[in-house]
Structure formats: structure tokens, C-alpha cells
Amino acid sequence: MPEATQTHFFETGSAESPFRLRDGATLNHLRIAYETWGNLNADGSNAILLFHALSGSHHAAGHTPSILGTGDLWQPELHDGWWEQIIGPGLAIDTNRHFVICPNYLGGCYGSTGPASINPETGKPWGSSFPSVTAADQVEMAASLLDHLGIGKLHAVVGPSVGGLLALTFATRFATRVKHVISIASGYKTTVLNRLILFEQILAIENDPHFNGGDYYDGPAPLYGLALARMISHKTFVHLDAIERRARQDVIQPDDVLAWYRVRDQFQSYMLHQGKKFVKRFDANTYLRIIDLWSRFDGAHEGDAESAEDLFSRCRDAGQNWLVFSIDSDFCFYPEEQSELVKHLENAKVDVMHITVHSDKGHDSFLLEPNFYTPHISWVLGH
């Protein structure tokens, strides 16, 4: 059994000093769920900020059986951390040496203020009225959390997948507060292909008859639409060869019947199972907020820079060094996206190391194959 861990909560904002979002909205009060591991040293110089992936959580390591305000969404499969083999004593992110902080996204559904939270002005869930949230908003929130914890300059900021977009944004908006940056299977700017795949998922949720424009908390949730969105995305997270291997181990379930169509093979049954499993642990409105953030991500825009060179010159001037991981079988953030990021860093004369992981696991390799990442992460964090 992993070591017991606990979710903490950071609250900020007031009517006199609201939290201002990039798109113009304000939140008078917000709460951010987060977890920490290790101990902060006297001068706060051993802190590592970790951003989680799209449908992940702040619970990256240890065993957390319950989180206030999550209801039935905190399913048993989430109780153990998603990076259990990377974060801990003697591991790649060594908690004997470092203090690690991972916040849940603003707009999230695992304890942070989000669409399912109660709007204090109405006494009802925010629902459709919860504003859109950008990468810049997420890292401004994270910076406020670090201030609250008394952390000035980070030893490192780390992010896999969508979390890598936030790591980039933090490292460029707060360049003097970061020494090392580790970006895993992520990118610099969302591609047209990913925007289209994300748009398909948005349409799947929007067209669910129970979505009701996002105001569904008093009735049935848009489970069908969210399940379909997850099925669309799952094909990019897991390599197709791995899907085939996993699906061949499954048996078609007797309830795999739609309105007319009966599921015909293990592959369809496997994907349907993934969709059904996901809707038990995630909120559709949160999913929409995060994929909207991802869909419109542009590193220069989020960093208020005129160009990539302008953006990354801040990293050079701050003396940062970067470690960028690619996964050669990644269908979500293709290796070309990391190559583009590395090119921009090199053009700005930032110290960068680019590692390509050879895997048959696809995008999920960073969750499943810690041995491929540990030596490089340990080496960077040891400096």
C-alpha cells in the first residue's frame, strides 16, 4: 500500500481583490486543491511544481482515499497516485531531496473551484456560467499558491502532456522563478489536427441531450457525450497496437447494445468500456474547460510575447535549462511538436536536452514506463 497522503486547499480572492482571468471574468473567491510530498528546506530552494495531464489530478503519489467536495467522482482507481513510480524517496523526483507541489486545475472537479462548485452569488452550481480558463490563468493561480507556501524560485517545473503546456507557460511568464524545466510529450502550440480532434469531443458533449448548455447538475449528466469524447481522445493516448493487445483480452459484454446497434467485436467493446469507466470519475463541464484551454494554446500568446524567440529569450536570460521528452509512438503530441519546441529553444540559445523515448505504449508511456524517464529526470534535478 502506498504511503497515506492528504489533499490540502488554498483559498484566495475576495470582492475587493478578485482573481482576474485572462478573458476578462473575475472570481471573488476560489479554492485550489493540491498535494505536496517531501519537505521544504529553509530557503525554499528545493521546490518542484508539477502540472498534471488533461484528465489527471493533483494526486500524483501516495494513497488518498477521499477528497472533500468530489462526491462520487473520486473513484477507487484514483486513490493511488498517477506517478507513483516517479515521485517518492529515491525515485526520479526524489522526495528525500525535493518538496513537490501539484495543484488541481482551476475549473477542475477534484476539489478545486469549477463548474460543479456552488456559485456564492446564486447558491447554485456555476454550470454554464463558469468562465473559460487559459493556461496563463492556471499558472497565475499556481504562482499565488507558491507565494502562499513561501516559495520564491523553484528548483524545477515539470509537466507531462497538457501539463507540459502549463510548465512552458509558467517558465516563460515567471522565468526568474524557475531553474529547470521538464516537458514530457507536450508542445509549443496546439496543432490544427489536435484542434479538430478536440472539436469533435466538444461536439460530442454539446450534442448530448442531457447537456442543457452546461446546466445539468439538477438532472441527468451528459454521460453519453462525455463517454464518446473520451473514446475519441483515448485513441490518441494509447498506441493502436496496445489497444489491440488489450482488447483481445476482453470479452464482449452482454449489455454492449446501443439503441439498435450491437457491439460486434472486442475492440468496440474495449473502447465503450473506456468511455463508460471515464464518466464515473470526471465532469463534462470540467472536461470542456480544459480542452478549450488546450485547443487555443499558443506559447507566445500565453506568455504575452511577440514571437517564440521573444518568449524563450526570457528563459535564456534567466539561465534556465530544459529537458524535453518525445515518445516516438505518440499519436497525441506527435514528436514533431517537441522538435518544434526544441528548435525555438535552440534559436533563443536556451540550454536544452531533447530525449526521444522508443516505446510501443504511445502517449501513455510517461505513465507506464518510468525506467525510460528516471535517469534523465534524476540527472537534471541533481544539478
Secondary structure, 3 states (H helix, E strand, C coil): CCCECCCEEEEECCCCCCEECCCCCEECCEEEEEEEECCCCCCCCCEEEECCCCCCCCCCCCECCCCCCCHHHCCHHHCECCCCCCEECCCCEECCCCEEEEECCCCCCCCCCCCCCEECCCCEECHHHCCCCCHHHHHHHHHHHHHHHCCCCEEEEEEECHHHHHHHHHHHHCHHHEEEEEEECCCCECCHHHHHHHHHHHHHHHCCCCCHHHCCCCCCCCHHHHHHHHHHHHHHHCCHHHHHHHHCCCCCCCCCECCCCECCCHHHHHHHHHHHHHHCCCCHHHHHHHHHHHHCCEHHHHCCCCCHHHHHHHHHHCCCEEEEEEECCCCCCCHHHHHHHHHHHHHCCCEEEEEEECCCCHHHHHHHCHHHCHHHHHHHHCC
